[in-house]
Amino acid sequence: MPPKNPKGAKAKQNPQEDQREDSLQAVVLADSFETRFAPFTFDRPRCLLPLVNTPLIEYTLEFLANAGVQEVFVYCGSHADQVEEYINDSKWTSKSSPFRALKVLKSTATSVGEAMRNLDNLDLITGDFLLVSGDVISNMNLEPALVKHRARREKSKDAIMTMVLRETGVGHRTKSKGSRPVFVIDPVAERCLHYEEMGHRRGGSRYVSLDPELLTSHGEIEVRDDLIDCRIDICAVDVLAQWSDNFDFQSLRKSFLRGVLKDYETYGKTIHTYVVTDQYAARVKSLRAYDAVSKDVLGRWAYPICPDSNLVRGQSYRLGAGKVYKEDRVMLGRTTDVKRSVIGSDTRIGDGSTITGSTVGRGCNIGKNVTIDGAYIWDDVVVEDGSIIRQAIIASRSSIGKGCKIEHGALIMFGAHLTQDSSVSANSWITRDDNKDHNSNQDSDDSDASSVGSSRLIYQSPSASSSLSSISTLASSEDDLEPPRDMLRRSSFRSDPSDDAGENRDFHVEATASILDGLQKNDLSDTIMLELNGYRMSTNASQHEVRKAVVAAFMKRISNLICGDNASGSGSMSMREAVKEVFTRYRALIERTTFDKDAEGKVDQVDFLMLVQKEVLWRPNGDQLLLFVAKEVYDMDIIEEDGVLQWWDDPRSQEGEMGKVRELTEQFITFLKEAEEDEESEEEDDDED
């Protein structure tokens, strides 16, 4: 490695330079150096995409202003002219701006590493500075972190950076679903000793490899995987020198952070942490995070960062009944129902329409009897009568014809046009043909040629964007899913006869009847399990036999709820509702018979799904029932993704009669595998942020 760049120890040159060094500077990485927000970033930079009707960069600049930053350098490449034009017209460049200077740095850099080396060559940074992404949403008071950083710098100039991390639960919705960062920290010195990313999907590392010397050279260490990396870093000028001296550094964490930690013995540079426990900070680094952070802002978790703070000039949001934020000049029909949503100015919503948990931008025209649930409708969108939009993103200037159905996870590009009764399947996108003018407003359908691509999974968990209704081969009517009453009666407790060999048939019959009796009487899970365990021990039954009895009883109870064959079965539920009812109420019965949550091989979970598959073989519409059950146990996290995929890949689930009920479920499995590939792609892209 070449000698260290002397720029890290620049001398003061004049009084003006003294003033610059005394002021806090910030560098905003507005370019994400990846395409995770495609197709929207084809037309617009990510930092200008709206989150709760406010451009992302507004949240970041608001955070920097509250932190006392005086000079801001916005570093961007893609659509840099748009960023510059927006900032020049914003409040941040007005006379009342809290920033003494705000400059857009245009670049052709293709990675964070190139951007940082270019920044070092520009010689703009004169002292400690904040390095943040242009998608940071935070209400935190950064002063305590700055004070600690400066105190460490007074003691040692080798303390070159402090990472601001947010403490939260391991499964928090704003955390990545593909891999999670693991920080090994000396809690006394608040120093980061080791960094690693640990995956919890198939093939991902489940272990952290530590140098044994860390355990002996530090009196106490913490291994933390409950921290959200907000990408808010307090840096000394020496940080830029490190980037310039190491041309193999391309990403902030896997390259720079790990490289500096690895070379500590050689160069002695230290990186520290500041953990926030009671304030909000997150990054909108993916479409899944977009959904999660939007919900947090609407729920006022980031207060005072909320719609009625009116961060942008001209906004006029007020919070009203039903947790609805409305701007001025919003027109609602007399029978319009709006709950937990944001509605921009000059938007009209017709009679009979329902808007729930959604964001609707300015100048939109929503027709009559429209359903919008958990969706994001940007500015100047037209949605005609009778259309249904669920958990999708509709970009500005799009138009949705009458009776259209847009499924979970769909992305509609700027200016796209859907004709009457169009259907957009789950997790796909519609975008204007690249040969057309994206900004034109032509009425002819021929002029609005669209192309369809895959958006994969966009929300915070696969379950959020893959409802059963979005799987197109299912019958369009719930009634089509209900099997004939007499066939369900005949199915009784029947299972695959080949599965009975070597098992306690008496236990199966008696245990199944006992469980079913408890289900019908709405007994507590603990009561049913207590009786079941007593019978299991008295007959020396295996856990496999217990699971088999639980599955048989569950399937019979579902049949009762659909069609009814005794006084307790009312027959008023659809198959989907019956599955959800039984598994939601009695999930504990399954969880107490599966003991492989921490094992790599999900033997118990695979066995459970195999038993379900065998049980539905003998039932009408068994292929549909298998799909409903597989989807429900996955959504409820009763069966893990690894368990579902290991069951699907098991040869036993594919052979003979078993393979005949897999067709509908195959779409769900394909969805999971594509989502997994998407997460792996996100992890790779994350290195470039």
Secondary structure, 3 states (H helix, E strand, C coil): CCCCCHHHHCCCCCHHHHHHHHCCEEEEECCCCCCCCCCHHHCCCHHHCEECCEEHHHHHHHHHHHCCCCEEEEEECCCHHHHHHHHHCCHHHCCCCCCCEEEEEECCCCCHHHHHHHHHHHCCCCCCEEEEECCEEECCCCHHHHHHHHHHHHHCCCEEEEEEEEECCCCCCCCCCCEEEEEEEECCCCEEEEEEEEECCCCCCCCCCCCHHHHHHCCCCEEECCEEEEEEEEECCHHHHHHHHCCCCCCHHHHHHHHHHHCHHHHCCEEEEEEECCCCEEECCCHHHHHHHHHHHHCCCCCCCCHHHCCCCCCCCEEEHHHEEECCCCEECCCCEEECCEECCCCEECCCCEEECCEECCCCEECCCCEEECCEECCCCEECCCCEEECCEECCCCEECCCCEECCCCEECCCCEECCCCEECCCEEEEECCCCCCCCCCCCHHHHCEEEEECCCCCCCHHHHCCHHHCCCCCCCHHHHCCCHHHHHHHCCCCCHHHCCCCCHHHHHHHHHHHHHHHHCCCCHHHHHHHHHHHHHHHCCCHHHHHHHHHHHHHHHHHHHHCCCCCCCCCCCCHHHHHHHHHHHCHHHHHCCCCCCCCCCCHHHHHHHHHHHHHHCCCCCHHHHHHHHHHHHHHCCCCCHHHHHHHHHCHHHCCHHHHHHCHHHHHHHHHHHHHHHHHHHHHHHHCCC
